[in-house]
């Protein structure tokens, strides 16, 4: 009984698979990019309505960063003191940046 196997590969098949994978990754990236832009523009319009002033994507991203920093610092019930201090520092800097951006004329 022969226990040896011969493995044959077809390079063309692997090349085609790699090309298909690249195409799929590119399509997914473009779809995600489009979805992110649409969501950001909707959020910008919402913030503009709430604040009753014109905003652009920079302002929206600054507001989102300040909110994320605040909630990430407040939500974990048990975390090390050093982490809390770092999150507090991040939240403070984000709010200062946001305030500076919003005080500019758009």
N, C-alpha and C positions, 0 to 999 in steps of 0.2 A: 504494500500500500504506500503510495507516494504522498507525503505530507507537505510537500513544497507547493507554494502558490506563486503565480506570476501576476503581478499587478501592472496592468496596462493603463496608461493615462492618455487622454486626448487633450493636448494643450488648447486646441481651438475651443473646446467646451468650457474650460476654465477661463479663457479669455472672454468668451461670451457672457459667462456668469459674472465676471468682474465688471464688465461694461454695463450689464443690466443692474447690478448693485449700485454702481455709480449714478446711473440715471435715476434710480429709485431714491437714492439719498438726496440728489439734487432736487427732485420734485418735492420731497418731504420738506426740505429746507425752504424752498420757495413758498410752499403752502403755509408753513409755520410763520414765515416772515410776513406774508400777506395777512394772516390772521392777527398777528401781533400789531401790525400797522392799523388794521381796522379797529381793533380793541382800543388801542391808544387814542385814535381819533375820536371814538365815541366817549371815552373817559375824559378827553380834553374838552369836548362839548359840554359834558355834564359838569365838570369843575367850573367852566366858564359861566354856566347858568347859575350855579350855586354862589359863586363869588361875584357875579354880575359885572364881569370885566373880561376883556379878550385875553385868552391864554394861548400859548403854543406848547409844543411837545416838551420843551425844556422845563417849563413850569409844571406840567403834569408829572414828569419824571421826578422832579424835586419834591412835589407833594407826596407822591407814592413812596419815595425813599424815607421821608419824615414819618409817614404813617407806619411803614414796615419797621423802622428802627424803634418807634415807640411800642408797637405791639409785640415785637420780638423781645423787648426788654421787660414788658409787663406780664406776658403770658406764662413763661415757665415759673411754676411755683417754687421748685427747688433747683437752684443752680448755684454754683460757687460765687462767692462775693466778687472775685476778680472779673468773672464773666459779666456780672451785673454792672460793675463799674465800667467795663468796656462798652457794654450796650448803652449805658446812660451817656457816655461820652459820644458815641455814634449818634444817638438820638439828638443830643444837644447840637452837635455840628450840623446834622441834617436840617434841624429846625432853623438854625442861623442861616444856612445856605438858602433854604426855602424863603425865608423872610427877605433876604437880600435880593433874590431873584424876583420876588413878587413886588418889591418896592421899586424896581426899575420900570420904566415905561416900555410896554411891549411894542 
